[in-house]
Amino acid sequence: MAAFSLHGSAQAKPTPGCGHASWYALTSKTASGERMNPAKLTAAHRSLPFGTKLKVTNKRNGKSVVVRINDRGPFIRGRVIDVSKAAAQNIGMVSSGTAQVCYQIIG
């Protein structure tokens, strides 16, 4: 029983990640059921639970933003996260469209 509890705890704390990010600004419903709002600080991730808050940092300029996962994606190979347009503006990646980022789960 104790081994099961420890195993469950280890999986409950995913490790940070790095990779290629993009941004999107749709107004359709997200996978969580809420309407996508490009002006909010939200993001899409393939597996993190909805509501998870991440600190996303642009590796090129060091700028960071805190986003909330409310959608699934990205669906383009090689990308690890899609952020809203507002989040992309905060970390300086709107004009480039994509950026190398690192992210970590916060509080």
C-alpha positions as a Markdown table, in Angstrom:
| # | Residue | x | y | z |
|---|---|---|---|---|
| 1 | Met | 0.0 | 0.0 | 0.0 |
| 2 | Ala | 2.8 | 2.5 | 0.9 |
| 3 | Ala | 4.6 | 1.8 | -2.4 |
| 4 | Phe | 1.3 | 2.5 | -4.3 |
| 5 | Ser | 1.0 | 5.9 | -2.5 |
| 6 | Leu | 4.6 | 6.8 | -3.2 |
| 7 | His | 4.2 | 5.9 | -6.9 |
| 8 | Gly | 1.0 | 7.9 | -7.1 |
| 9 | Ser | 2.7 | 11.0 | -5.5 |
| 10 | Ala | 5.6 | 10.8 | -8.0 |
| 11 | Gln | 3.2 | 10.9 | -10.9 |
| 12 | Ala | 1.2 | 13.7 | -9.5 |
| 13 | Lys | 4.2 | 16.1 | -9.8 |
| 14 | Pro | 5.2 | 16.2 | -13.5 |
| 15 | Thr | 8.6 | 17.6 | -14.4 |
| 16 | Pro | 9.1 | 20.9 | -16.2 |
| 17 | Gly | 9.5 | 20.8 | -19.9 |
| 18 | Cys | 11.1 | 22.7 | -22.7 |
| 19 | Gly | 10.5 | 22.9 | -26.4 |
| 20 | His | 8.9 | 24.7 | -29.3 |
| 21 | Ala | 5.8 | 26.8 | -28.6 |
| 22 | Ser | 3.3 | 28.6 | -30.8 |
| 23 | Trp | 0.4 | 30.9 | -30.2 |
| 24 | Tyr | -3.2 | 30.9 | -31.3 |
| 25 | Ala | -6.2 | 33.3 | -31.2 |
| 26 | Leu | -9.3 | 31.4 | -32.0 |
| 27 | Thr | -12.7 | 32.1 | -30.4 |
| 28 | Ser | -14.1 | 28.6 | -30.6 |
| 29 | Lys | -14.8 | 26.4 | -27.6 |
| 30 | Thr | -11.8 | 24.8 | -26.0 |
| 31 | Ala | -11.5 | 21.2 | -24.9 |
| 32 | Ser | -12.4 | 22.2 | -21.4 |
| 33 | Gly | -15.7 | 23.6 | -22.6 |
| 34 | Glu | -14.9 | 27.3 | -22.1 |
| 35 | Arg | -14.8 | 29.7 | -25.0 |
| 36 | Met | -11.2 | 30.6 | -26.1 |
| 37 | Asn | -10.4 | 34.2 | -25.4 |
| 38 | Pro | -7.2 | 35.4 | -27.0 |
| 39 | Ala | -7.0 | 38.3 | -24.4 |
| 40 | Lys | -6.7 | 35.8 | -21.5 |
| 41 | Leu | -3.5 | 34.1 | -20.3 |
| 42 | Thr | -4.4 | 30.6 | -21.2 |
| 43 | Ala | -2.7 | 27.7 | -23.1 |
| 44 | Ala | -3.1 | 24.3 | -24.6 |
| 45 | His | -1.1 | 21.2 | -23.5 |
| 46 | Arg | -1.6 | 17.6 | -24.6 |
| 47 | Ser | -1.9 | 16.0 | -21.1 |
| 48 | Leu | -1.7 | 18.4 | -18.2 |
| 49 | Pro | -5.0 | 18.7 | -16.3 |
| 50 | Phe | -7.3 | 21.6 | -17.1 |
| 51 | Gly | -6.7 | 24.4 | -14.6 |
| 52 | Thr | -3.0 | 23.7 | -14.2 |
| 53 | Lys | -1.0 | 26.9 | -14.0 |
| 54 | Leu | 2.3 | 27.1 | -15.7 |
| 55 | Lys | 5.1 | 29.6 | -15.8 |
| 56 | Val | 6.2 | 29.8 | -19.5 |
| 57 | Thr | 9.6 | 31.4 | -20.2 |
| 58 | Asn | 10.8 | 32.5 | -23.6 |
| 59 | Lys | 14.4 | 31.1 | -23.8 |
| 60 | Arg | 15.6 | 33.8 | -26.2 |
| 61 | Asn | 14.7 | 36.9 | -24.1 |
| 62 | Gly | 14.0 | 35.5 | -20.6 |
| 63 | Lys | 10.5 | 36.9 | -20.5 |
| 64 | Ser | 7.9 | 34.8 | -18.5 |
| 65 | Val | 4.1 | 34.6 | -18.2 |
| 66 | Val | 1.8 | 32.5 | -16.1 |
| 67 | Val | -0.9 | 30.7 | -18.0 |
| 68 | Arg | -3.8 | 28.4 | -17.2 |
| 69 | Ile | -4.3 | 25.2 | -19.2 |
| 70 | Asn | -7.8 | 25.2 | -20.7 |
| 71 | Asp | -7.3 | 23.4 | -24.0 |
| 72 | Arg | -5.7 | 20.4 | -25.7 |
| 73 | Gly | -2.9 | 20.7 | -28.2 |
| 74 | Pro | -0.7 | 21.6 | -29.9 |
| 75 | Phe | -1.4 | 19.4 | -32.8 |
| 76 | Ile | 1.7 | 20.2 | -34.8 |
| 77 | Arg | 4.5 | 17.8 | -34.5 |
| 78 | Gly | 7.5 | 19.1 | -32.5 |
| 79 | Arg | 5.5 | 21.7 | -30.4 |
| 80 | Val | 5.0 | 21.3 | -26.7 |
| 81 | Ile | 2.5 | 24.1 | -25.9 |
| 82 | Asp | 0.3 | 26.6 | -27.6 |
| 83 | Val | -0.3 | 29.8 | -25.7 |
| 84 | Ser | -3.0 | 32.5 | -26.2 |
| 85 | Lys | -2.1 | 35.7 | -28.1 |
| 86 | Ala | -2.1 | 37.7 | -24.9 |
| 87 | Ala | 0.4 | 35.2 | -23.4 |
| 88 | Ala | 2.5 | 35.4 | -26.5 |
| 89 | Gln | 2.6 | 39.2 | -26.4 |
| 90 | Asn | 3.8 | 39.0 | -22.7 |
| 91 | Ile | 6.8 | 36.9 | -23.7 |
| 92 | Gly | 7.6 | 38.6 | -27.0 |
| 93 | Met | 6.7 | 35.9 | -29.5 |
| 94 | Val | 3.8 | 37.3 | -31.5 |
| 95 | Ser | 5.8 | 38.5 | -34.5 |
| 96 | Ser | 7.9 | 35.4 | -34.7 |
| 97 | Gly | 4.8 | 33.1 | -34.3 |
| 98 | Thr | 6.9 | 30.5 | -32.4 |
| 99 | Ala | 9.6 | 30.4 | -29.8 |
| 100 | Gln | 11.7 | 28.0 | -27.8 |
| 101 | Val | 10.3 | 28.0 | -24.2 |
| 102 | Cys | 10.6 | 26.2 | -20.9 |
| 103 | Tyr | 7.6 | 25.7 | -18.6 |
| 104 | Gln | 7.1 | 24.7 | -15.1 |
| 105 | Ile | 4.0 | 24.0 | -13.0 |
| 106 | Ile | 3.4 | 26.5 | -10.3 |
| 107 | Gly | 1.5 | 26.5 | -7.0 |
